[in-house]
Amino acid sequence: MYELNFGVPMAGAVICTLNAHHDAAMVSVLLKHSEAKLIFVDHQFLTIAEDAINLLSQSNSKSPLLIPIPEPSEDSSHSPGLNYESLIKTGDPCFDIKWPIDECDPIALNYTSGTTSRPKGVVYTHRGAYLNCISSILFSEIRTLPVYLWTVPIFHSNGWCLTWGIAAQGGLNVCLRDFTAKTIFEKITRYGVTHMTGAPTVLNMMANCPLADRQPLAAGQMVCVMTGGATPQPPVLEKMEEMGFKVVHVYGLTETYGPATVCEWKPEWDELSVDQQAKMMGRQGIRHIGTEAVDVKDPETMKSVPADGKTMGEVMFRGNTVMNGYFKDLKATEEVFAGGWMRTGDLGVRHADGYIQVKDRLKDIIISGLENISTIEVESVVYRHPAVLEAAVVGRPDEYWGETPCAFVQLKDGASADAEEIIGFCRARLPDFMVPKSVVFGELPKTSTGKMQKFVLRERAKAMGSLFMNGGGKMLEI
Amino acid sequence: MYELNFGVPMAGAVICTLNAHHDAAMVSVLLKHSEAKLIFVDHQFLTIAEDAINLLSQSNSKSPLLIPIPEPSEDSSHSPGLNYESLIKTGDPCFDIKWPIDECDPIALNYTSGTTSRPKGVVYTHRGAYLNCISSILFSEIRTLPVYLWTVPIFHSNGWCLTWGIAAQGGLNVCLRDFTAKTIFEKITRYGVTHMTGAPTVLNMMANCPLADRQPLAAGQMVCVMTGGATPQPPVLEKMEEMGFKVVHVYGLTETYGPATVCEWKPEWDELSVDQQAKMMGRQGIRHIGTEAVDVKDPETMKSVPADGKTMGEVMFRGNTVMNGYFKDLKATEEVFAGGWMRTGDLGVRHADGYIQVKDRLKDIIISGLENISTIEVESVVYRHPAVLEAAVVGRPDEYWGETPCAFVQLKDGASADAEEIIGFCRARLPDFMVPKSVVFGELPKTSTGKMQKFVLRERAKAMGSLFMNGGGKMLEI
């Protein structure tokens, strides 16, 4: 997949990397929507691809040519038929690169991970990819000859544009098939990894893995971890820094080529308590050098909210590193660009120093009585409970309040806590109206890129019914 | 001058910084040619500017408005009339930045330092400046919050585009009025300088300054020095590395926004001898990420020379970080772009690994008999003589050979050597035809940006007459 991020555009084509967790039905939908002509498939996903192509042919759609990628150990020269390695061998080393005619021509098509709706095809241009790639290596301080560990999927915004960025700096790419904390620590030590990237869940996995699976960094080894995709929780940040990692918190969407803002560390934060530092680091920060503008605006009036750290608005972007639009979906494109800015669907605030902070997804925020409750803020408190591995808070329907916060919690292995304890812990740290009224324990549903699937949890909370018992608003805890 | 690199373009105007060493006559020529509307003048150059404006008005040309920049210590609020500080005070803090309408609109006009002919006005675009600025901070590894010492003049290619680059990374600018090795070392220690830039003559000054004027770097302090403008000599590179500086050798011209190639260090060079390493570092290297293409071509046929490290051709550039053209000089623009590439006037070779190396200026190379002699190669040997501070080699007319190498040498303070010794030193290290046949001692003439004024030396060599005495080609050494 890494090689194809170069070979496909250099052949004048557009690369569309598919999520490795899709099933055949989804793959067939995306093959059809993307009008793919060739599909390169790693040997472990061959059945899914073949099933997808069968589905396509049943619907009378033109099927792409399937090119299997054999196992690296296989001697592919003896395999029958066309495969990736045999195809490469037929190549002309003097092939003239097909440069784009216009730098705004597409280089990639990325389907969004679809936490809510059907995936949308985000169109990247050569210009945008170049600028975001350069910006990402700059703010994450990826210097010459980095050693990069791929803990973010390359099918996710072309690896946050770092597929190209690592090559630009002459880096070594360390890839993973076995995605466990143990393997991650092993690779970091073995290859002298300097940079990696991952959703907060990856950091969480590393911070909470058994001691036996951990390996300390080598003397003088500094690993910079870019994290984003969800707001990292302060306890996880603290733990990572403790283990010697330098965490850089970035924020962006598939629509912004991956990272668009960075929580640039300020020297004056050195004086803060560890706790305060982690809070500061949880901010989404300021635009990076390739982002023309980020703002927090009232989505109705399009006016910027005051920089008071309190007034919420929608986070919006503008510039070269914002997608061209959604492929074959003019309606969705017009909606997301309504008012001349790209609307993220994230609710946030602007602090006095210009740093932005995301408080919630527009559709996740809980409206309880007259109050807006940021589920991210409630989660950050639940996370601080020592028994909690991961937590997600959603609104639970309530006949009196409209909605009340409901916490879904996954405990650490061997740890124990009951609902009462979690609620008490929150009550000591949050205003009453923000305290979860119910707590549910169990494993949390996530997308393949590590994003919490809150719509699944909202369904569960809905199925639980209203907590409201009588007119006095008395609450029962489960 | 640093502030004006931002304020002028943000006001929608074009900045043209003039060389601080020009006299009133040259300044008046450039004010007229550039059609300047305002001239900001540091207090120490007021007389020159006033004289230049007088000259302008005598020639019936429209004079720009002169705005003096008072001494920082002066309380300018009491000074009569308009000055820089009082002008700034009238500014509107809510002024809307005047963005360029097109990114290819000009941002700066830079007059070349003019080693040979009348200065030419090189036009920079916003697009090119952005790309070269980003590239420069990347390859010189200028990370977040650098401390930058201005040892390269800001009037030289807008400080190699680092005026903007240092701001992009949130850096601290340390400026110098007193340009001595002693002050340079003092500022490095005092401000914890992380990066600086300078012509090889600056490095030479630092490497050869009295021990009493030197200050060792602080423990853990790493200073990265970008050097370019002339080929740095191996002994100087060795000495700088010895003192703990990391030297990055870059190559470019005013026409390429400053640096266009960089001699990127290769890990396998770590195994070479110090001497060999310095030789490798003397190469001009490979294009940086903002340069579309660099090539070494036969200037007649426009064919690339073979990558054999021997065949010479003219170094040529193409891409976004090449100037728009010379202001109001279509003829010179057409000449320099003849064949679709920007011709540098530098002769070089391509090595097998793709690194280029400049051997000489097209006009400096010595043609002796049937041989082309690279004056840079001869100089690099002369430089290795322990008594030599600086050296420049030019062709001296010769009735038999056409030209023979003549070395102009400036000795280190207190050191001594005669012509015979220098010639003998070279004979032991160079093929006979490259050995200087004459040596002249004394101070060497340089431009304000530290470039050797070889045309002055060629005049001197010419005035010395031919060495040829009789038909046998017997040489006399002076």
Interface residues (C-beta under 8 A of the other chain):
Chain A: I134 I137 L138 F139 E141 R143 T144 L145 A168 Q169 G170 E264 W265 P267 I289
Chain B: I134 I137 L138 F139 E141 R143 T144 L145 A168 Q169 G170 E264 W265 P267 I289
